[in-house]
């Protein structure tokens, strides 16, 4: 199992230069990958392209870029440009975002999320492979569009698929998934078997399961749980994440986190591997005084994989 870390999370206003510095530090520390969300600060793909110029081996992932605001032809163009700039080290994580953001704030239609993602992937995937696309759907209509970046390979497409319908769709059409607020029970009993079965039925390779997990090294577990629940409180209230927590029987973010001393963290991360996770991504509370120690331990574990 590969072990990575988040470069930023919503609420962190780090600019592009700071994010690039963090990526360089993560590579030096031994992490296998770094991940960056597309929220209301920097453009994630632009920042990762610049980070690629300052690093050599580390995988650079988006977790995730919302699909509704970007036409698939535009996202394919940008993703392949990042591949060209970074020596093909991008992992393209995409997702639906949330109704309150897409519909209430941006004014776009969020009424058919599964159908939207089906059409989106039907346009995006062949474009990333360099194929000409002719597609006529209810939302997207593309006529004879093709991209030509000879040095850029198609990046793995990882969809933030949480519910069973989306997991099945992405098992057929994507290379894997990125989960957040999904604990051991949810991953083992829902995400991994559902998506793996759909991929196998479609004759596709085994999917990647990238699990973003709240992680904190601490001697005081109860205080650590409080830190995690406070830092990530909002995710227990957003409907899609609330449903994911409920599917795994979790009351709040701390119930899907890895919290404790060195042995507890090592054991907890190993449990995610045993549940079928291929990529563990540590999401460390940024304002915690234990952040640096947590990052150092997780990096050491990454180097031992």
Beta strands, then each sheet from edge to edge (+ up, - down):
strand 1: 2-6
strand 2: 33-36
strand 3: 59-62
strand 4: 65-66
strand 5: 90-95
strand 6: 133-136
strand 7: 141-145
strand 8: 156-159
strand 9: 176-180
strand 10: 208-217
strand 11: 258-260
strand 12: 279-283
sheet 1: 4+ 5+ 3+ 2+ 1+ 12+ 10+ 9+ 8+
sheet 2: 4+ 5+ 3+ 2+ 1+ 12+ 10+ 11+
sheet 3: 6+ 7-
end
